[in-house]
Each structure stands twice: as structure tokens, then as C-alpha cells.
């Protein structure tokens, strides 16, 4: 079992071999991707990760099934904890850039990944996933998640330092 943000996380903790036809990417660190899945090499294994911020994918299949949202006048797609903004590349090809969640974006309660950590600050519970804080709020008569600013007094980091190695924990 793998523990992420203090919670058990199901699914593959790592793979020994990359999928056939993977592509290498570098966004400050090496990444490998294929078919909408991304991996980071750590200690001889490849760990599943979200695509890096700033990464542009050129296939709409990577955002297939995404939820379309509009926040602060910007149209975005949301899939599996990642926000994408559609634009045109220099060659006029559609591209989907991975962007940070805009404050005020609203998601259905079921759209926030199940492995989001809970953080309680001054009696208010927030949900935290991929450097984004969500608060539960009524929106149009239903309970949804709304992206909020980082609560005062909470310290976060964009990524673990390069020398931090994930560990597999067992039963």
C-alpha cells in the first residue's frame, strides 16, 4: 500500500518498465508520458504523476471526458485533478496546456479526486489536491467544491525536493 498525504492510495505505486512508445519530456525534471499517463523516474522505478504545469498536450484524447468549466472568464477543462486551457500552437494546432486552478473555479463534489487530503484551519475543513485548496460551498442549490486561496498560516511547496524518495509501505 502507498500512503499519499497521510491516506492510503490505491492503484499502481510504481512500474518497473515504461509503456511501449512512451515519450520523454523535461519540465525542470524528467517525465515520461504515453496515452495520457505520466511517470517520473525515481530510484530505478517510474512513479505515476500528474502532467507538469506548463506541459502542452496536442491530443484531445488526453482531455477526453474532461469537465468543461469557466472561471473568471476563462474556459478550462478539468480531468483527474488537472486543469487544461485550450489554445493554438504556433502551427495553429489545438493544444491543451496544464495550468493552475483559478480561484473561484467550481467543481461537482464528485470531481475532486478521492485521494485529496483534508486540512483543517481554524475550524474550517479544506480539501487539498495538487497544490489546490477547495472548500465545500452551496452552488446553484447543490453542494460543490470551490477553489479558494491558500488558507492563512498554511505552508505548501510546489514539489518535493529532488533528493526525497517515495517509499513503498506494506501491511
C-alpha positions in Angstrom: 0.0 0.0 0.0 1.2 3.5 -0.7 0.4 6.4 1.6 -0.1 9.9 0.0 -0.8 12.9 2.2 -1.4 10.5 5.1 -4.0 8.5 3.3 -3.9 5.0 1.7 -3.8 5.3 -2.1 -4.9 2.5 -4.4 -3.5 1.9 -7.8 0.0 1.3 -9.0 2.6 2.7 -6.7 5.2 2.4 -9.4 6.2 0.5 -12.6 9.5 -1.1 -13.5 9.2 -0.6 -17.2 7.6 2.3 -19.2 4.9 1.6 -21.7 5.9 1.0 -25.3 6.0 4.2 -27.4 6.5 6.4 -24.4 7.8 10.0 -25.0 10.4 11.8 -22.8 9.6 15.3 -21.6 11.6 17.7 -19.5 9.9 20.4 -17.4 12.5 21.1 -14.8 12.7 17.4 -14.2 12.4 14.4 -16.5 9.0 13.0 -17.2 7.8 10.2 -19.5 4.3 10.0 -21.0 2.1 7.9 -23.1 -1.7 7.7 -23.6 -2.4 10.4 -21.0 -0.4 8.8 -18.3 2.8 10.4 -16.9 5.7 9.0 -14.9 8.8 10.3 -13.1 11.9 8.2 -12.7 12.9 7.7 -9.0 15.3 5.2 -7.7 15.2 2.8 -10.7 11.4 2.8 -10.9 8.8 5.0 -12.6 6.1 6.6 -10.4 2.7 7.8 -11.8 2.3 11.5 -11.6 0.1 14.3 -12.9 1.4 16.1 -16.1 3.6 19.0 -15.1 2.3 22.6 -15.1 3.1 24.3 -18.4 3.0 21.0 -20.3 1.1 21.2 -23.5 -0.6 18.1 -25.0 -1.7 18.1 -28.6 -4.2 15.3 -28.5 -7.8 15.9 -27.3 -7.8 12.3 -26.2 -5.8 13.3 -23.1 -8.7 15.5 -22.1 -11.5 13.2 -23.3 -14.2 13.0 -20.7 -13.0 16.2 -19.1 -15.4 18.6 -17.4 -15.8 22.0 -19.1 -15.7 24.9 -16.7 -15.5 28.6 -16.9 -13.8 30.6 -14.2 -13.0 34.3 -14.2 -14.0 34.4 -17.9 -11.5 31.6 -18.9 -12.7 28.4 -20.4 -10.9 25.3 -19.0 -11.2 21.6 -19.0 -10.7 19.5 -15.8 -9.8 15.9 -15.7 -8.4 13.8 -12.9 -7.2 16.7 -10.8 -5.6 18.5 -13.7 -6.8 21.8 -15.3 -6.2 22.4 -19.0 -6.5 25.5 -21.1 -7.1 25.1 -24.8 -5.2 27.4 -27.2 -3.5 27.3 -30.6 0.2 26.4 -31.1 2.4 28.3 -33.4 1.5 25.9 -36.2 -2.3 26.6 -35.5 -2.7 23.1 -33.9 -5.0 22.8 -30.9 -3.1 22.4 -27.7 -4.1 21.9 -24.1 -1.8 23.5 -21.6 -1.7 22.3 -17.9 -2.5 25.3 -15.8 -3.0 26.1 -12.1 -6.6 26.1 -10.8 -8.1 29.6 -10.8 -9.6 30.8 -7.6 -13.4 30.7 -7.8 -13.5 27.6 -10.2 -16.4 25.3 -9.1 -16.4 21.6 -9.4 -19.0 19.0 -8.7 -18.4 17.3 -5.4 -17.6 14.0 -7.2 -15.0 15.6 -9.4 -12.3 16.3 -6.8 -10.1 13.2 -6.6 -10.8 10.8 -3.8 -7.2 11.0 -2.5 -7.5 14.7 -1.8 -6.2 15.4 1.7 -8.2 17.2 4.3 -6.7 20.2 6.1 -8.5 21.9 9.0 -7.6 25.6 9.7 -9.3 27.5 12.5 -12.2 25.0 12.4 -12.7 25.2 8.6 -12.0 22.0 6.6 -10.4 22.4 3.2 -9.6 19.7 0.7 -6.1 19.8 -0.8 -5.0 18.2 -4.1 -2.2 19.1 -6.4 -1.4 22.4 -4.7 -5.0 23.5 -4.9 -7.3 24.1 -1.9 -11.0 23.5 -2.2 -13.8 24.5 0.1 -17.3 22.9 0.2 -19.9 25.5 -0.7 -23.5 25.6 -1.9 -23.6 26.5 -5.6 -26.9 26.7 -7.5 -28.7 24.6 -4.9 -26.2 21.8 -4.6 -23.0 21.3 -2.6 -19.9 21.7 -4.7 -16.2 22.3 -4.3 -14.9 25.8 -5.0 -11.2 26.6 -5.5 -10.0 29.0 -2.8 -6.8 30.8 -1.9 -4.4 29.0 0.4 -5.6 29.5 4.0 -3.6 31.9 6.1 -0.9 30.1 8.2 -0.6 27.1 5.8 2.8 26.5 4.1 3.0 24.5 0.9 5.7 23.6 -1.6 5.3 23.1 -5.4 7.1 19.8 -5.4 9.2 17.5 -3.1 12.9 18.2 -3.2 14.8 16.1 -5.8 16.5 14.1 -3.0 13.2 12.9 -1.4 12.5 9.4 -2.5 8.9 7.9 -2.2 8.8 4.7 -0.1 6.5 1.7 -0.6 4.9 0.8 2.7 3.3 -2.5 3.4 0.9 -4.3 5.7 
